[in-house]
Amino acid sequence: MPNRNCYLAVALDDESLASLGKVASSVVASSELLELPSDTGFDAVDPSSMHMTFLFFGEHAGKLPAPALETLHERLCSELLDEGLSAPMAFKGFEIFGKMNVVVATFDAPQSMLDLRDRVLQACLKDPSFPPAFVKLLKEQVEWIPRITLGKIRATRAQLSSVSCRRLRASLKAAQPKGLTMLGERPKRARLDWDAALGFLPPKLADLE
């Protein structure tokens, strides 16, 4: 059965993704970097597919009527005039996530981006055109940990007990957010620009508003 999930993601600069790609490649070459035995493996995410999820919509967005999608898009566009959204996201480090088998890079989001996400989330939760199942999914995402998945560890549960990220290093101090984009299977019920129209305004342009 095809995966029809879609999600809003923070579009980041290519240099940051390339830097994280190099870290992922180094783990593929040497699982010892995660303090794992040599008979384990690591399935790295290609840098071109790395992303930072902003809001996960699952398959619900694809089922929304066109007016609801247009409302969501219009709301996003109207919120993207905040100059602070273009502030760099400080790189925090690497963590083991999920069932202790996923390696992620974590970041600190500027307050302006946290506020944007909260406004959009609250508006979606109050929208009567969104089905209950969609609202339930959104409620589960109130807490946001900005992160990018580098890959998944192939190891037994016993082997994962020793995993650690303390040896991982990246030539990265911050990532530059460029805007929001819709990834996965985009809704087809309404033709909307989920890329350029959702770009963050550079500070100099924001000052002109």
C-alpha positions in Angstrom: 0.0 0.0 0.0 1.5 3.4 -1.0 2.5 5.8 1.7 0.5 9.0 1.2 1.8 10.9 4.2 2.7 14.5 3.9 4.2 17.1 6.3 5.3 20.6 6.5 9.0 20.9 6.9 11.6 23.6 7.5 13.7 24.1 4.4 17.3 24.4 5.3 20.5 25.5 3.6 22.4 23.0 1.5 25.7 23.5 3.4 24.1 22.3 6.6 22.6 19.3 5.1 25.8 18.4 3.3 27.7 18.6 6.6 25.2 16.2 8.3 25.4 14.0 5.2 29.2 13.6 5.8 28.5 12.6 9.5 26.0 10.0 8.3 28.5 8.6 5.8 31.2 8.4 8.4 28.9 6.2 10.6 28.2 4.0 7.6 31.9 3.5 7.2 32.5 2.9 10.9 29.7 1.8 13.3 32.3 2.1 16.1 31.6 5.9 16.0 28.4 5.0 17.7 30.2 2.6 20.1 28.6 -0.4 18.4 30.1 -3.7 17.4 31.5 -4.0 13.9 28.8 -6.5 12.9 26.1 -3.8 13.1 25.1 -1.4 10.3 23.7 2.0 9.6 21.2 3.0 6.9 22.0 6.7 6.2 19.5 9.2 4.9 20.7 10.8 1.7 21.4 14.6 2.3 18.9 15.4 -0.5 16.2 13.6 1.6 17.1 15.0 5.0 14.5 17.3 6.5 13.2 18.9 9.6 9.5 18.2 10.2 7.5 21.2 11.3 4.0 19.6 11.4 3.1 16.1 10.4 -0.2 15.8 8.5 -0.2 12.1 7.8 -2.7 11.2 5.0 -5.2 13.8 6.3 -4.1 16.8 4.3 -4.7 14.9 1.0 -8.3 14.3 2.0 -9.1 17.9 3.0 -11.5 19.8 0.7 -9.9 22.5 -1.5 -11.3 25.4 0.6 -9.7 23.9 3.8 -6.4 23.6 2.0 -6.6 27.1 0.7 -7.4 28.4 4.2 -4.4 26.6 5.6 -2.1 27.9 2.9 -3.4 31.5 3.2 -2.9 31.3 7.0 0.7 30.2 6.6 1.5 32.8 4.0 0.1 35.6 6.2 2.3 34.4 9.2 5.6 34.4 7.3 6.3 38.1 7.5 8.2 37.9 10.8 11.8 39.0 10.3 13.0 36.7 13.1 12.0 33.6 11.2 15.2 33.9 9.1 17.4 33.7 12.3 19.9 30.8 12.3 19.0 27.7 14.2 21.8 26.8 16.6 23.1 23.2 16.3 22.9 21.4 19.6 24.3 18.0 18.9 23.5 14.4 18.1 21.0 12.2 20.0 19.6 8.7 19.8 15.9 8.9 19.1 12.8 6.7 18.9 13.4 3.1 19.9 17.1 3.9 20.5 17.9 3.0 16.8 17.6 6.4 15.1 20.3 9.0 15.1 19.2 12.7 14.9 20.8 16.1 14.9 19.0 18.5 17.2 18.7 22.3 16.9 17.4 25.3 18.9 14.7 27.2 17.0 14.4 30.9 17.4 11.5 32.1 19.5 9.8 33.6 16.4 9.7 30.1 14.8 8.3 28.5 17.9 5.7 31.2 18.0 4.8 30.7 14.4 4.4 26.9 14.9 2.2 27.5 17.9 0.0 30.0 16.0 -0.5 27.7 13.1 -1.1 24.7 15.2 -3.7 26.4 17.4 -5.4 27.8 14.3 -5.6 24.3 12.8 -7.0 22.8 16.0 -9.8 25.3 16.0 -10.7 25.0 12.3 -14.1 23.3 12.0 -13.3 22.0 8.5 -10.6 19.7 9.8 -11.8 16.2 10.7 -11.5 14.9 14.3 -8.8 12.4 13.4 -6.6 15.2 11.9 -7.1 17.3 15.0 -6.2 14.4 17.2 -2.9 13.9 15.2 -2.1 17.6 15.6 -2.7 17.6 19.3 -0.1 14.9 19.7 2.5 17.4 18.2 2.2 20.3 20.6 5.8 19.7 21.8 8.3 20.2 19.0 12.0 19.0 19.1 13.6 20.5 15.9 15.7 17.6 14.5 17.0 16.0 11.4 17.3 12.3 11.0 20.7 11.1 9.9 19.8 7.4 9.6 18.7 4.2 11.3 20.9 1.7 13.2 20.7 -2.0 12.2 21.4 -3.8 15.4 19.9 -6.1 18.0 18.2 -4.7 21.1 21.1 -6.0 23.2 23.7 -4.2 20.9 21.7 -1.0 21.1 22.2 -0.9 24.8 25.7 0.4 24.3 25.0 3.0 21.6 26.3 6.5 22.1 26.7 9.7 20.0 29.5 11.2 22.0 32.1 10.5 19.3 30.1 12.1 16.5 31.3 15.5 15.3 30.0 18.0 12.6 31.5 21.1 11.2 28.3 22.9 11.9 27.4 25.7 14.3 24.0 26.6 13.0 21.5 25.8 10.2 19.9 28.6 8.1 16.1 28.2 7.7 14.9 29.3 4.3 11.2 28.7 4.7 8.5 26.0 4.9 7.7 23.4 2.3 5.3 20.5 1.9 7.0 17.2 1.6 5.7 13.7 0.9 2.6 13.3 -1.2 1.2 16.8 -1.6 -2.6 17.4 -1.7 -3.9 17.5 -5.2 -7.3 19.0 -4.5 -6.0 22.5 -4.7 -3.1 23.9 -6.8 -1.0 25.8 -4.2 2.6 27.0 -4.0 4.1 25.1 -1.0 7.6 26.3 -1.8 8.4 29.9 -2.9 5.2 31.3 -1.3 6.3 29.9 2.1 9.8 31.3 2.0 10.9 33.3 5.0 11.6 37.0 4.3 15.2 38.0 4.7 15.7 40.7 7.4 16.2 43.6 4.9 13.0 42.7 3.1 11.1 42.3 6.3 12.1 45.8 7.3 10.2 47.1 4.3 6.9 45.7 5.3 
